[in-house]
Structures are given as C-alpha cells and as structure tokens.
Amino acid sequence: MGLSIGIAPRRAKNFFKTPKGLLTIILGFFAAMAAPGQGFGAVARGLAAAMIAAGLVDALILRSRKKAWEFPSGAVLTAMIAAMVLRAQEPWYVVTITSVIAILSKYVFRSRAANVFNPAALAIIASFYLFHTGQSWWGALTDLMPIAKVALIAGGVFIAGRVNKMPLVLAFLGAYFALFTVTAFVSNPLPVAEIFRTPDVEAALYFAFIILTDPPTSPAKYPDQIVCGLIVASVSYAFFELAGVVYYLLAGVLAGNVWEAWRRANRRTGYTFPGGISDFLREISPWRRGHSTYKGAPVDS
C-alpha cells in the first residue's frame, strides 16, 4: 500500500516534466489568466465538463485496447484546446460534445503511423456545422492587455522548442503574414486588415504554437516542417480569401495533416504522387479493412 501511494506522486511529477505535462501547465495558466474576462463560471463549466467527458471516453477506449488503465493525458489537452478556441459563452454541453468528437476522431481517422487529423481542429470544424458555434480563441488571451502577448509568445516558444517544431512555426507565421501583407499592398487592404489586429493576431500565434505543433500529426524533420508550414499558411490564406469561413486556420492545419499522412505513407510504400491515392484514402478512412493493399505495407492488427 505504501509503495503504491509513493508511486502515484512520482508518476505525476514525471508527467509534468514531459511536453504533454508542460503544455497542460501552460494551457492551465492561460485559462486562469483569461477566465475572469470571459466569465469565470461559464469558462469553468465548459472546460471542466469537456475535460472530464473527453478523458473518460479516452480512458475507456484505452482500457479496451491495452487491457490496462492509463491516464488520458492527450484527451485532457485536446479538450482544453477545443474549449479555449470556441466561444466561452457556448453552452457547456456543446463544448463537451465537441471534445468527445475530437477524441473519437483519433480512432476513426488513422493511418498506420498515428491519427491523421489534429483532433481538436477537426472537431471544432464539425461543431461549426452541427451547432453553429463561434470561435473567440479566448485561450489566446485575446481580451487581456498587450503585455499578455508576452506570456503567449513565451509559453508558445517554450513548448514549440520542447517538441522541436520551431521551423514549422516560423515557416507558417512567415508565409501567413507575408501572404496577407502582399494582399494588402496589391488590393484593397481593408478586408485583410483584421488579420493584423486583435483577436486574429493572438489566434494565429496560439494556433501556430499549440495546435500546429501537435507531434502525432506534424512532421519531425526540419525540411518537412518547412514544407508543411507553407502548405498550412497557403491553405489558411485561401480559405480566408475565397471562402471567408471562421475556421480558415483550422482548415489549413487539416490540409497539412493530410499532406503529412501522405508523406509518411509514401515513405513507407515507395509510391509517388498520384500513385497509391486510392489505397491511401482507404487506409485513412473509417471504412478501412483489416489490412492495407499498399505495396509492402505491414498487416494491421
């Protein structure tokens, strides 16, 4: 009994030294800073319900797959991110359902390597169509004094450095703001002016540091990170300019996710574009079978 009691605090201490644990602390700090201005009660209800529901669903799935209980740290982070992007005034059950959708998507859309899509991004877009949700990105400290940007950037740079994704962040931010800057000079600047103002600036920074750098869905090697960052920036820009949808940043990261999943599959199978597209789509779809028809691909268990 004494040994078990001693192990739990040690595991918790070790967890908070990992990138997931450090990100949990950083997001908790951001939430605590932003909550008073958003309505503490609304924030607390939505955030707590989302974390509990997402954690419970993921814990049960992990238990059935691994035959052992495991703390659902990834689900807690996903729920926090989803809640901090959606409007704080969204009903608690909407935030909760969105977070559960995010967790389920990890197990529905998978490649051989990992989940294909950033779960929070995919679920937030789904909630837009299911519940007509809004996005305030309050977790990016949008309603606080300008000095709060220092905390946002410092926390973001720290976590991006820990997961070794700074080239991805810099490539995205550089291309993203360059595209909108050029647009402002060659056409009417008013439609793109908001990109350089609150809350869009903070949203882009939060997105780049926290969402884009998700390790399972982003590249590890620096050259691949740069390519991915350029893709995400270009698609985000296109969705803003051509579609005008509120989730333009999230659409960009999903495009980057698909490119990264394709790159991993191509590295494994030797296919070059457009060869193997049908097999790739079958592999990542919810209707995939127990094996892949990819050339040389190992059999799924």
Phi and psi restraints in degrees (value plus and minus 20) as a CYANA .aco file:
   2 GLY   PHI     -83.7   -43.7
   2 GLY   PSI     -57.6   -17.6
   3 LEU   PHI     -84.2   -44.2
   3 LEU   PSI     -63.2   -23.2
   4 SER   PHI     -83.3   -43.3
   4 SER   PSI     -60.7   -20.7
   5 ILE   PHI     -84.1   -44.1
   5 ILE   PSI     -55.9   -15.9
   6 GLY   PHI     -93.6   -53.6
   6 GLY   PSI     -49.8    -9.8
   7 ILE   PHI     -90.1   -50.1
   7 ILE   PSI     -59.5   -19.5
   8 ALA   PHI     -78.8   -38.8
   8 ALA   PSI     -71.1   -31.1
   9 PRO   PHI     -82.1   -42.1
   9 PRO   PSI     -54.4   -14.4
  10 ARG   PHI     -86.9   -46.9
  10 ARG   PSI     -60.3   -20.3
  11 ARG   PHI     -84.8   -44.8
  11 ARG   PSI     -61.5   -21.5
  12 ALA   PHI     -82.6   -42.6
  12 ALA   PSI     -62.7   -22.7
  13 LYS   PHI     -82.6   -42.6
  13 LYS   PSI     -62.1   -22.1
  14 ASN   PHI     -86.7   -46.7
  14 ASN   PSI     -57.8   -17.8
  15 PHE   PHI     -81.1   -41.1
  15 PHE   PSI     -63.3   -23.3
  16 PHE   PHI     -95.1   -55.1
  16 PHE   PSI     -17.7    22.3
  17 LYS   PHI    -116.7   -76.7
  17 LYS   PSI     -32.1     7.9
  18 THR   PHI    -102.4   -62.4
  18 THR   PSI     142.9   182.9
  19 PRO   PHI     -75.5   -35.5
  19 PRO   PSI     -60.3   -20.3
  20 LYS   PHI     -82.8   -42.8
  20 LYS   PSI     -63.7   -23.7
  21 GLY   PHI     -86.0   -46.0
  21 GLY   PSI     -61.9   -21.9
  22 LEU   PHI     -85.8   -45.8
  22 LEU   PSI     -59.9   -19.9
  23 LEU   PHI     -85.5   -45.5
  23 LEU   PSI     -56.5   -16.5
  24 THR   PHI     -79.8   -39.8
  24 THR   PSI     -62.8   -22.8
  25 ILE   PHI     -84.7   -44.7
  25 ILE   PSI     -65.0   -25.0
  26 ILE   PHI     -83.3   -43.3
  26 ILE   PSI     -65.6   -25.6
  27 LEU   PHI     -86.1   -46.1
  27 LEU   PSI     -56.9   -16.9
  28 GLY   PHI     -82.1   -42.1
  28 GLY   PSI     -59.4   -19.4
  29 PHE   PHI     -85.1   -45.1
  29 PHE   PSI     -64.0   -24.0
  30 PHE   PHI     -81.7   -41.7
  30 PHE   PSI     -64.3   -24.3
  31 ALA   PHI     -82.1   -42.1
  31 ALA   PSI     -61.3   -21.3
  32 ALA   PHI     -85.6   -45.6
  32 ALA   PSI     -55.6   -15.6
  33 MET   PHI     -89.8   -49.8
  33 MET   PSI     -60.2   -20.2
  34 ALA   PHI    -105.9   -65.9
  34 ALA   PSI     -47.0    -7.0
  35 ALA   PHI     -75.4   -35.4
  35 ALA   PSI     -64.3   -24.3
  36 PRO   PHI     -78.0   -38.0
  36 PRO   PSI     -58.0   -18.0
  37 GLY   PHI     -97.0   -57.0
  37 GLY   PSI     -37.0     3.0
  38 GLN   PHI    -118.4   -78.4
  38 GLN   PSI     -29.8    10.2
  39 GLY   PHI      79.8   119.8
  39 GLY   PSI      79.4   119.4
  40 PHE   PHI     -78.6   -38.6
  40 PHE   PSI     -60.5   -20.5
  41 GLY   PHI     -82.9   -42.9
  41 GLY   PSI     -65.0   -25.0
  42 ALA   PHI     -84.3   -44.3
  42 ALA   PSI     -63.2   -23.2
  43 VAL   PHI     -83.1   -43.1
  43 VAL   PSI     -65.9   -25.9
  44 ALA   PHI     -83.3   -43.3
  44 ALA   PSI     -63.7   -23.7
  45 ARG   PHI     -83.6   -43.6
  45 ARG   PSI     -70.0   -30.0
  46 GLY   PHI     -84.9   -44.9
  46 GLY   PSI     -64.7   -24.7
  47 LEU   PHI     -86.8   -46.8
  47 LEU   PSI     -66.4   -26.4
  48 ALA   PHI     -85.0   -45.0
  48 ALA   PSI     -65.5   -25.5
  49 ALA   PHI     -83.4   -43.4
  49 ALA   PSI     -61.4   -21.4
  50 ALA   PHI     -84.8   -44.8
  50 ALA   PSI     -64.9   -24.9
  51 MET   PHI     -85.1   -45.1
  51 MET   PSI     -62.4   -22.4
  52 ILE   PHI     -86.3   -46.3
  52 ILE   PSI     -67.7   -27.7
  53 ALA   PHI     -86.1   -46.1
  53 ALA   PSI     -66.9   -26.9
  54 ALA   PHI     -83.5   -43.5
  54 ALA   PSI     -62.4   -22.4
  55 GLY   PHI     -83.2   -43.2
  55 GLY   PSI     -60.8   -20.8
  56 LEU   PHI     -85.8   -45.8
  56 LEU   PSI     -65.3   -25.3
  57 VAL   PHI     -81.5   -41.5
  57 VAL   PSI     -66.2   -26.2
  58 ASP   PHI     -87.0   -47.0
  58 ASP   PSI     -58.3   -18.3
  59 ALA   PHI     -82.4   -42.4
  59 ALA   PSI     -61.6   -21.6
  60 LEU   PHI     -86.9   -46.9
  60 LEU   PSI     -60.2   -20.2
  61 ILE   PHI     -86.2   -46.2
  61 ILE   PSI     -64.3   -24.3
  62 LEU   PHI     -82.5   -42.5
  62 LEU   PSI     -57.7   -17.7
  63 ARG   PHI     -83.7   -43.7
  63 ARG   PSI     -60.9   -20.9
  64 SER   PHI     -91.4   -51.4
  64 SER   PSI     -49.8    -9.8
  65 ARG   PHI    -105.9   -65.9
  65 ARG   PSI     -58.1   -18.1
  66 LYS   PHI    -125.2   -85.2
  66 LYS   PSI     -25.3    14.7
  67 LYS   PHI      40.0    80.0
  67 LYS   PSI       6.3    46.3
  68 ALA   PHI    -174.2  -134.2
  68 ALA   PSI     130.9   170.9
  69 TRP   PHI     -97.8   -57.8
  69 TRP   PSI     120.4   160.4
  70 GLU   PHI    -162.8  -122.8
  70 GLU   PSI     118.7   158.7
  71 PHE   PHI     -88.1   -48.1
  71 PHE   PSI     105.8   145.8
  72 PRO   PHI    -101.9   -61.9
  72 PRO   PSI      46.0    86.0
  73 SER   PHI     -82.5   -42.5
  73 SER   PSI     -58.3   -18.3
  74 GLY   PHI     -84.1   -44.1
  74 GLY   PSI     -58.3   -18.3
  75 ALA   PHI     -86.6   -46.6
  75 ALA   PSI     -59.1   -19.1
  76 VAL   PHI     -82.5   -42.5
  76 VAL   PSI     -64.1   -24.1
  77 LEU   PHI     -84.0   -44.0
  77 LEU   PSI     -64.0   -24.0
  78 THR   PHI     -80.1   -40.1
  78 THR   PSI     -63.5   -23.5
  79 ALA   PHI     -83.7   -43.7
  79 ALA   PSI     -60.5   -20.5
  80 MET   PHI     -82.9   -42.9
  80 MET   PSI     -64.5   -24.5
  81 ILE   PHI     -83.5   -43.5
  81 ILE   PSI     -66.9   -26.9
  82 ALA   PHI     -80.7   -40.7
  82 ALA   PSI     -65.1   -25.1
  83 ALA   PHI     -85.1   -45.1
  83 ALA   PSI     -53.6   -13.6
  84 MET   PHI    -102.6   -62.6
  84 MET   PSI     -30.6     9.4
  85 VAL   PHI    -113.3   -73.3
  85 VAL   PSI     -63.7   -23.7
  86 LEU   PHI     -84.4   -44.4
  86 LEU   PSI     138.8   178.8
  87 ARG   PHI     -79.2   -39.2
  87 ARG   PSI     117.3   157.3
  88 ALA   PHI     -83.0   -43.0
  88 ALA   PSI     -41.4    -1.4
  89 GLN   PHI    -108.6   -68.6
  89 GLN   PSI     -20.0    20.0
  90 GLU   PHI     -83.4   -43.4
  90 GLU   PSI     123.7   163.7
  91 PRO   PHI     -74.8   -34.8
  91 PRO   PSI     124.8   164.8
  92 TRP   PHI     -78.2   -38.2
  92 TRP   PSI     -54.2   -14.2
  93 TYR   PHI     -92.0   -52.0
  93 TYR   PSI     -47.3    -7.3
  94 VAL   PHI     -88.5   -48.5
  94 VAL   PSI     -65.1   -25.1
  95 VAL   PHI     -82.1   -42.1
  95 VAL   PSI     -59.3   -19.3
  96 THR   PHI     -86.5   -46.5
  96 THR   PSI     -67.1   -27.1
  97 ILE   PHI     -83.4   -43.4
  97 ILE   PSI     -60.1   -20.1
  98 THR   PHI     -79.2   -39.2
  98 THR   PSI     -62.8   -22.8
  99 SER   PHI     -87.1   -47.1
  99 SER   PSI     -58.2   -18.2
 100 VAL   PHI     -86.6   -46.6
 100 VAL   PSI     -60.9   -20.9
 101 ILE   PHI     -78.4   -38.4
 101 ILE   PSI     -60.7   -20.7
 102 ALA   PHI     -79.7   -39.7
 102 ALA   PSI     -64.6   -24.6
 103 ILE   PHI     -86.6   -46.6
 103 ILE   PSI     -64.5   -24.5
 104 LEU   PHI     -83.1   -43.1
 104 LEU   PSI     -54.6   -14.6
 105 SER   PHI     -83.2   -43.2
 105 SER   PSI     -47.4    -7.4
 106 LYS   PHI     -82.7   -42.7
 106 LYS   PSI     -50.9   -10.9
 107 TYR   PHI    -116.7   -76.7
 107 TYR   PSI     -33.4     6.6
 108 VAL   PHI    -109.5   -69.5
 108 VAL   PSI     -68.5   -28.5
 109 PHE   PHI    -124.4   -84.4
 109 PHE   PSI      77.2   117.2
 110 ARG   PHI    -154.3  -114.3
 110 ARG   PSI     127.7   167.7
 111 SER   PHI    -125.3   -85.3
 111 SER   PSI    -193.4  -153.4
 112 ARG   PHI     -83.2   -43.2
 112 ARG   PSI     -51.6   -11.6
 113 ALA   PHI    -104.8   -64.8
 113 ALA   PSI     -64.9   -24.9
 114 ALA   PHI    -190.8  -150.8
 114 ALA   PSI    -195.4  -155.4
 115 ASN   PHI     -84.4   -44.4
 115 ASN   PSI     125.4   165.4
 116 VAL   PHI     -98.5   -58.5
 116 VAL   PSI     -69.1   -29.1
 117 PHE   PHI    -121.3   -81.3
 117 PHE   PSI     128.4   168.4
 118 ASN   PHI     -81.0   -41.0
 118 ASN   PSI      96.6   136.6
 119 PRO   PHI     -83.2   -43.2
 119 PRO   PSI     -59.6   -19.6
 120 ALA   PHI     -85.2   -45.2
 120 ALA   PSI     -63.6   -23.6
 121 ALA   PHI     -82.6   -42.6
 121 ALA   PSI     -66.5   -26.5
 122 LEU   PHI     -82.5   -42.5
 122 LEU   PSI     -63.0   -23.0
 123 ALA   PHI     -88.7   -48.7
 123 ALA   PSI     -57.1   -17.1
 124 ILE   PHI     -85.6   -45.6
 124 ILE   PSI     -60.1   -20.1
 125 ILE   PHI     -85.0   -45.0
 125 ILE   PSI     -61.6   -21.6
 126 ALA   PHI     -80.6   -40.6
 126 ALA   PSI     -61.0   -21.0
 127 SER   PHI     -87.1   -47.1
 127 SER   PSI     -47.5    -7.5
 128 PHE   PHI     -80.5   -40.5
 128 PHE   PSI     -60.9   -20.9
 129 TYR   PHI    -105.2   -65.2
 129 TYR   PSI     -49.3    -9.3
 130 LEU   PHI     -99.3   -59.3
 130 LEU   PSI     -61.7   -21.7
 131 PHE   PHI    -143.2  -103.2
 131 PHE   PSI     -17.6    22.4
 132 HIS   PHI      36.3    76.3
 132 HIS   PSI      23.7    63.7
 133 THR   PHI     -91.7   -51.7
 133 THR   PSI     135.5   175.5
 134 GLY   PHI    -126.0   -86.0
 134 GLY   PSI     145.8   185.8
 135 GLN   PHI    -147.1  -107.1
 135 GLN   PSI      98.7   138.7
 136 SER   PHI    -127.9   -87.9
 136 SER   PSI     -32.8     7.2
 137 TRP   PHI      31.7    71.7
 137 TRP   PSI      21.1    61.1
 138 TRP   PHI     -81.4   -41.4
 138 TRP   PSI     -46.3    -6.3
 139 GLY   PHI     -87.6   -47.6
 139 GLY   PSI     -33.1     6.9
 140 ALA   PHI    -106.4   -66.4
 140 ALA   PSI      -8.3    31.7
 141 LEU   PHI      43.6    83.6
 141 LEU   PSI      18.3    58.3
 142 THR   PHI     -88.1   -48.1
 142 THR   PSI     -47.7    -7.7
 143 ASP   PHI    -116.5   -76.5
 143 ASP   PSI     -14.0    26.0
 144 LEU   PHI    -116.3   -76.3
 144 LEU   PSI     152.1   192.1
 145 MET   PHI     -82.5   -42.5
 145 MET   PSI     136.7   176.7
 146 PRO   PHI     -73.0   -33.0
 146 PRO   PSI     -48.2    -8.2
 147 ILE   PHI     -81.5   -41.5
 147 ILE   PSI     -41.9    -1.9
 148 ALA   PHI     -85.3   -45.3
 148 ALA   PSI     -44.0    -4.0
 149 LYS   PHI     -81.5   -41.5
 149 LYS   PSI     -49.4    -9.4
 150 VAL   PHI     -82.3   -42.3
 150 VAL   PSI     -64.3   -24.3
 151 ALA   PHI     -85.0   -45.0
 151 ALA   PSI     -60.8   -20.8
 152 LEU   PHI     -82.7   -42.7
 152 LEU   PSI     -67.0   -27.0
 153 ILE   PHI     -89.4   -49.4
 153 ILE   PSI     -62.0   -22.0
 154 ALA   PHI     -82.9   -42.9
 154 ALA   PSI     -67.5   -27.5
 155 GLY   PHI     -84.1   -44.1
 155 GLY   PSI     -58.9   -18.9
 156 GLY   PHI     -86.6   -46.6
 156 GLY   PSI     -65.7   -25.7
 157 VAL   PHI     -82.5   -42.5
 157 VAL   PSI     -60.3   -20.3
 158 PHE   PHI     -81.1   -41.1
 158 PHE   PSI     -69.0   -29.0
 159 ILE   PHI     -92.8   -52.8
 159 ILE   PSI     -55.1   -15.1
 160 ALA   PHI     -84.0   -44.0
 160 ALA   PSI     -56.4   -16.4
 161 GLY   PHI     -87.6   -47.6
 161 GLY   PSI     -58.4   -18.4
 162 ARG   PHI     -86.6   -46.6
 162 ARG   PSI     -54.4   -14.4
 163 VAL   PHI    -114.5   -74.5
 163 VAL   PSI     -15.1    24.9
 164 ASN   PHI      41.3    81.3
 164 ASN   PSI      29.0    69.0
 165 LYS   PHI    -143.6  -103.6
 165 LYS   PSI      -0.3    39.7
 166 MET   PHI     -81.9   -41.9
 166 MET   PSI     -58.5   -18.5
 167 PRO   PHI     -79.3   -39.3
 167 PRO   PSI     -57.3   -17.3
 168 LEU   PHI     -82.7   -42.7
 168 LEU   PSI     -66.9   -26.9
 169 VAL   PHI     -82.5   -42.5
 169 VAL   PSI     -67.6   -27.6
 170 LEU   PHI     -87.7   -47.7
 170 LEU   PSI     -59.3   -19.3
 171 ALA   PHI     -83.1   -43.1
 171 ALA   PSI     -63.8   -23.8
 172 PHE   PHI     -84.0   -44.0
 172 PHE   PSI     -74.0   -34.0
 173 LEU   PHI     -81.7   -41.7
 173 LEU   PSI     -61.0   -21.0
 174 GLY   PHI     -82.6   -42.6
 174 GLY   PSI     -68.9   -28.9
 175 ALA   PHI     -88.5   -48.5
 175 ALA   PSI     -59.7   -19.7
 176 TYR   PHI     -81.4   -41.4
 176 TYR   PSI     -73.4   -33.4
 177 PHE   PHI     -93.1   -53.1
 177 PHE   PSI     -48.2    -8.2
 178 ALA   PHI     -86.2   -46.2
 178 ALA   PSI     -62.8   -22.8
 179 LEU   PHI     -81.8   -41.8
 179 LEU   PSI     -64.2   -24.2
 180 PHE   PHI     -92.8   -52.8
 180 PHE   PSI     -50.8   -10.8
 181 THR   PHI     -86.4   -46.4
 181 THR   PSI     -66.4   -26.4
 182 VAL   PHI     -80.3   -40.3
 182 VAL   PSI     -62.4   -22.4
 183 THR   PHI     -80.5   -40.5
 183 THR   PSI     -59.7   -19.7
 184 ALA   PHI     -84.7   -44.7
 184 ALA   PSI     -49.8    -9.8
 185 PHE   PHI    -104.6   -64.6
 185 PHE   PSI     -52.6   -12.6
 186 VAL   PHI    -115.8   -75.8
 186 VAL   PSI     -29.4    10.6
 187 SER   PHI    -164.7  -124.7
 187 SER   PSI    -189.5  -149.5
 188 ASN   PHI     -81.8   -41.8
 188 ASN   PSI      99.2   139.2
 189 PRO   PHI     -96.6   -56.6
 189 PRO   PSI     -36.6     3.4
 190 LEU   PHI     -80.2   -40.2
 190 LEU   PSI     -64.0   -24.0
 191 PRO   PHI     -82.4   -42.4
 191 PRO   PSI     -46.0    -6.0
 192 VAL   PHI    -124.1   -84.1
 192 VAL   PSI     -20.5    19.5
 193 ALA   PHI     -80.5   -40.5
 193 ALA   PSI     -53.4   -13.4
 194 GLU   PHI     -83.3   -43.3
 194 GLU   PSI     -44.9    -4.9
 195 ILE   PHI     -80.0   -40.0
 195 ILE   PSI     -49.7    -9.7
 196 PHE   PHI    -117.8   -77.8
 196 PHE   PSI     -10.0    30.0
 197 ARG   PHI    -140.9  -100.9
 197 ARG   PSI     147.4   187.4
 198 THR   PHI     -89.2   -49.2
 198 THR   PSI     116.8   156.8
 199 PRO   PHI    -116.2   -76.2
 199 PRO   PSI     -18.1    21.9
 200 ASP   PHI     -87.3   -47.3
 200 ASP   PSI     -54.2   -14.2
 201 VAL   PHI     -84.4   -44.4
 201 VAL   PSI     -68.2   -28.2
 202 GLU   PHI     -83.4   -43.4
 202 GLU   PSI     -57.8   -17.8
 203 ALA   PHI     -81.7   -41.7
 203 ALA   PSI     -62.9   -22.9
 204 ALA   PHI     -83.9   -43.9
 204 ALA   PSI     -59.6   -19.6
 205 LEU   PHI     -87.6   -47.6
 205 LEU   PSI     -66.9   -26.9
 206 TYR   PHI     -79.4   -39.4
 206 TYR   PSI     -64.8   -24.8
 207 PHE   PHI     -79.1   -39.1
 207 PHE   PSI     -68.1   -28.1
 208 ALA   PHI     -85.1   -45.1
 208 ALA   PSI     -63.3   -23.3
 209 PHE   PHI    -100.3   -60.3
 209 PHE   PSI     -56.3   -16.3
 210 ILE   PHI    -123.8   -83.8
 210 ILE   PSI     -63.8   -23.8
 211 ILE   PHI    -110.3   -70.3
 211 ILE   PSI     -69.0   -29.0
 212 LEU   PHI     -81.8   -41.8
 212 LEU   PSI     -51.8   -11.8
 213 THR   PHI    -106.4   -66.4
 213 THR   PSI     -11.3    28.7
 214 ASP   PHI     -71.6   -31.6
 214 ASP   PSI      93.3   133.3
 215 PRO   PHI     -76.9   -36.9
 215 PRO   PSI     -62.9   -22.9
 216 PRO   PHI     -84.6   -44.6
 216 PRO   PSI     -43.2    -3.2
 217 THR   PHI    -135.5   -95.5
 217 THR   PSI      -9.0    31.0
 218 SER   PHI    -148.9  -108.9
 218 SER   PSI     136.2   176.2
 219 PRO   PHI     -89.4   -49.4
 219 PRO   PSI     137.4   177.4
 220 ALA   PHI    -117.0   -77.0
 220 ALA   PSI     -59.9   -19.9
 221 LYS   PHI     -99.9   -59.9
 221 LYS   PSI     124.6   164.6
 222 TYR   PHI     -79.0   -39.0
 222 TYR   PSI     -67.8   -27.8
 223 PRO   PHI     -79.1   -39.1
 223 PRO   PSI     -59.5   -19.5
 224 ASP   PHI     -87.6   -47.6
 224 ASP   PSI     -55.6   -15.6
 225 GLN   PHI     -82.8   -42.8
 225 GLN   PSI     -60.8   -20.8
 226 ILE   PHI     -84.6   -44.6
 226 ILE   PSI     -65.4   -25.4
 227 VAL   PHI     -80.7   -40.7
 227 VAL   PSI     -65.4   -25.4
 228 CYS   PHI     -81.5   -41.5
 228 CYS   PSI     -64.1   -24.1
 229 GLY   PHI     -80.1   -40.1
 229 GLY   PSI     -59.4   -19.4
 230 LEU   PHI     -86.9   -46.9
 230 LEU   PSI     -59.3   -19.3
 231 ILE   PHI     -84.0   -44.0
 231 ILE   PSI     -67.5   -27.5
 232 VAL   PHI     -82.3   -42.3
 232 VAL   PSI     -63.5   -23.5
 233 ALA   PHI     -83.0   -43.0
 233 ALA   PSI     -63.5   -23.5
 234 SER   PHI     -85.9   -45.9
 234 SER   PSI     -63.0   -23.0
 235 VAL   PHI     -89.4   -49.4
 235 VAL   PSI     -60.4   -20.4
 236 SER   PHI     -80.0   -40.0
 236 SER   PSI     -65.0   -25.0
 237 TYR   PHI     -80.6   -40.6
 237 TYR   PSI     -64.7   -24.7
 238 ALA   PHI     -83.6   -43.6
 238 ALA   PSI     -61.9   -21.9
 239 PHE   PHI     -86.9   -46.9
 239 PHE   PSI     -55.6   -15.6
 240 PHE   PHI     -87.4   -47.4
 240 PHE   PSI     -66.4   -26.4
 241 GLU   PHI     -95.2   -55.2
 241 GLU   PSI     -61.3   -21.3
 242 LEU   PHI    -115.4   -75.4
 242 LEU   PSI     -55.1   -15.1
 243 ALA   PHI    -125.8   -85.8
 243 ALA   PSI     -48.4    -8.4
 244 GLY   PHI      44.2    84.2
 244 GLY   PSI       9.5    49.5
 245 VAL   PHI    -108.0   -68.0
 245 VAL   PSI     130.5   170.5
 246 VAL   PHI     -88.3   -48.3
 246 VAL   PSI     -42.7    -2.7
 247 TYR   PHI    -117.3   -77.3
 247 TYR   PSI      10.5    50.5
 248 TYR   PHI     -79.3   -39.3
 248 TYR   PSI     -57.0   -17.0
 249 LEU   PHI     -85.8   -45.8
 249 LEU   PSI     -63.5   -23.5
 250 LEU   PHI     -88.0   -48.0
 250 LEU   PSI     -54.5   -14.5
 251 ALA   PHI     -82.1   -42.1
 251 ALA   PSI     -58.2   -18.2
 252 GLY   PHI     -82.4   -42.4
 252 GLY   PSI     -63.8   -23.8
 253 VAL   PHI     -89.4   -49.4
 253 VAL   PSI     -52.3   -12.3
 254 LEU   PHI     -85.6   -45.6
 254 LEU   PSI     -57.2   -17.2
 255 ALA   PHI     -83.5   -43.5
 255 ALA   PSI     -62.3   -22.3
 256 GLY   PHI     -83.3   -43.3
 256 GLY   PSI     -56.4   -16.4
 257 ASN   PHI     -82.0   -42.0
 257 ASN   PSI     -63.7   -23.7
 258 VAL   PHI     -84.6   -44.6
 258 VAL   PSI     -62.3   -22.3
 259 TRP   PHI     -81.0   -41.0
 259 TRP   PSI     -63.0   -23.0
 260 GLU   PHI     -86.1   -46.1
 260 GLU   PSI     -60.5   -20.5
 261 ALA   PHI     -83.8   -43.8
 261 ALA   PSI     -61.4   -21.4
 262 TRP   PHI     -84.5   -44.5
 262 TRP   PSI     -61.8   -21.8
 263 ARG   PHI     -81.3   -41.3
 263 ARG   PSI     -62.8   -22.8
 264 ARG   PHI     -84.9   -44.9
 264 ARG   PSI     -62.3   -22.3
 265 ALA   PHI     -85.3   -45.3
 265 ALA   PSI     -60.7   -20.7
 266 ASN   PHI     -84.4   -44.4
 266 ASN   PSI     -59.9   -19.9
 267 ARG   PHI     -82.5   -42.5
 267 ARG   PSI     -55.9   -15.9
 268 ARG   PHI     -97.9   -57.9
 268 ARG   PSI     -56.2   -16.2
 269 THR   PHI    -123.1   -83.1
 269 THR   PSI     -42.3    -2.3
 270 GLY   PHI      67.4   107.4
 270 GLY   PSI     -19.5    20.5
 271 TYR   PHI     -89.5   -49.5
 271 TYR   PSI     128.2   168.2
 272 THR   PHI    -137.7   -97.7
 272 THR   PSI     131.1   171.1
 273 PHE   PHI     -79.8   -39.8
 273 PHE   PSI     115.8   155.8
 274 PRO   PHI    -117.5   -77.5
 274 PRO   PSI      -8.7    31.3
 275 GLY   PHI     -81.3   -41.3
 275 GLY   PSI     119.8   159.8
 276 GLY   PHI      63.4   103.4
 276 GLY   PSI     -13.0    27.0
 277 ILE   PHI     -81.1   -41.1
 277 ILE   PSI     -64.4   -24.4
 278 SER   PHI     -83.2   -43.2
 278 SER   PSI     -60.7   -20.7
 279 ASP   PHI     -87.4   -47.4
 279 ASP   PSI     -58.2   -18.2
 280 PHE   PHI     -83.3   -43.3
 280 PHE   PSI     -65.9   -25.9
 281 LEU   PHI     -83.2   -43.2
 281 LEU   PSI     -56.9   -16.9
 282 ARG   PHI     -86.7   -46.7
 282 ARG   PSI     -57.7   -17.7
 283 GLU   PHI     -85.6   -45.6
 283 GLU   PSI     -60.3   -20.3
 284 ILE   PHI    -112.0   -72.0
 284 ILE   PSI     -22.5    17.5
 285 SER   PHI    -103.8   -63.8
 285 SER   PSI     138.7   178.7
 286 PRO   PHI     -86.0   -46.0
 286 PRO   PSI     -35.3     4.7
 287 TRP   PHI    -121.8   -81.8
 287 TRP   PSI      -3.2    36.8
 288 ARG   PHI     -82.7   -42.7
 288 ARG   PSI     133.6   173.6
 289 ARG   PHI    -114.8   -74.8
 289 ARG   PSI    -193.8  -153.8
 290 GLY   PHI     -94.2   -54.2
 290 GLY   PSI     -21.5    18.5
 291 HIS   PHI    -168.0  -128.0
 291 HIS   PSI     140.8   180.8
 292 SER   PHI    -123.0   -83.0
 292 SER   PSI     126.2   166.2
 293 THR   PHI    -111.8   -71.8
 293 THR   PSI     -12.6    27.4
 294 TYR   PHI     -78.7   -38.7
 294 TYR   PSI     122.9   162.9
 295 LYS   PHI     -82.2   -42.2
 295 LYS   PSI      97.9   137.9
 296 GLY   PHI      57.2    97.2
 296 GLY   PSI     -14.0    26.0
 297 ALA   PHI     -95.2   -55.2
 297 ALA   PSI     117.6   157.6
 298 PRO   PHI     -89.3   -49.3
 298 PRO   PSI     136.6   176.6
 299 VAL   PHI     -96.5   -56.5
 299 VAL   PSI     113.2   153.2
 300 ASP   PHI     -87.6   -47.6
 300 ASP   PSI     126.1   166.1
